[in-house]
Amino acid sequence: MTDLSLRARIAAHVSRVQRALTDSAEATTWLADHADLAPADRRYEFWGRSTPQGERGRQQLLAWHPERELAFRWRLDDVDTTVTLAFEPDVDHGTTLTLTQTDLPGMDELMAPTGRRDGRHSMHTFWPLAIANLAEHVEGRPLTPRADFGPDRKPEIRISIDIDDAADRVFDSLIQPKIIERWFGWEALVEPRVGGRIQLGVDGKIFEFEPGKRLSAADDEGSIVRWELAESDGHTHLTFVQSGYRNDELDNAAQHEAGWLAALAELKRMHELGDSWTPLTTEFGGESSAEGDVDDLPGDGEAGGRSR
């Protein structure tokens, strides 16, 4: 097992970020369908279709320090993981948010999973999307849709977003490998023509290619990805579709949907923020802060939980 460690720089005051992290009504905007967040009363729960394994009662608050961090236990795949969210002032009145989560699958298991993919396996996609929506929420920008982790979700992934930029510029960001790497986070291969090879969502060949409007590709195993762009008044409506998941692969579709949503949120930010854009979340190494001691919750004398 390993730990996930993410860091994000958010363009909002630390008090604003802290409020969004601990207010139930705000959390239902950016995090989950339902939330009961009251750290001072030792409550921190969120649940619903947009939460991995989203039954109520899977989280338990472990530590709460209003000026710097909170920690909670999240039971996934019958394993207790510990999530720590630390927040501190950044330059220009912004906030640095650091998230760690313990007891997650290592790279070997991520690349060749043997169990469910809608629990611990999905944290590497769920949290970047959640943090992107947290940032959009406190920065006053439109939010990205949340992923559907419901047990009866559709096998197809279908996402639509609006980007405040011209369609030809957005299309370039789908076919130029150096630009793709900026928002997608991985190297991509694209030969921009019908019959050209592509490694972006699928490792296959392009069968539709219309600059500024359409890009479709398929692999040999039945997976198909489609990008469709429509421009209006300098804005682009982008629709992404990925099909080919079987009805017994809904958990896999859900965790991939979260990953695509997080990537598209970054694509949108890159185009709309221009020269001020940097990738919102970065994964970093080192020992998770959740492995060290976190002070007990203040209370009436009985020991609170420790984040370990």
Number of C-alpha atoms within 10 A of each C-alpha: 10 13 22 22 23 22 20 20 22 24 19 21 19 21 16 13 23 21 14 21 21 20 16 20 14 18 21 17 17 24 25 22 17 20 22 17 20 14 22 16 12 18 17 25 22 23 21 18 19 21 23 25 22 21 13 14 12 18 21 17 26 25 24 22 16 15 12 14 19 25 27 27 25 21 17 20 15 10 13 16 21 25 27 25 21 20 24 18 17 16 10 9 11 18 23 19 24 21 25 23 27 24 16 23 19 14 11 9 13 15 10 8 13 8 11 14 22 25 22 25 24 25 21 20 20 27 21 26 29 21 23 24 23 23 24 20 20 18 15 11 11 11 16 24 17 23 28 22 26 19 13 11 16 17 19 18 22 16 19 17 18 16 22 18 18 19 23 16 12 23 21 15 20 23 20 15 19 14 17 21 15 17 23 22 13 11 13 19 17 19 15 19 17 15 14 16 20 22 17 19 17 19 19 21 21 25 16 18 17 14 15 19 17 16 23 20 26 23 18 10 10 10 16 23 21 19 20 19 24 17 18 11 8 11 16 24 18 22 16 19 17 24 17 17 18 12 13 9 13 23 27 18 27 28 24 21 26 27 22 23 28 27 21 22 24 25 21 19 22 22 18 14 11 9 8 8 12 15 15 19 22 14 14 13 9 8 13 20 21 23 16 11 10 20 14 16 22 15 11 7 7 9 10 16 17 20 24 17
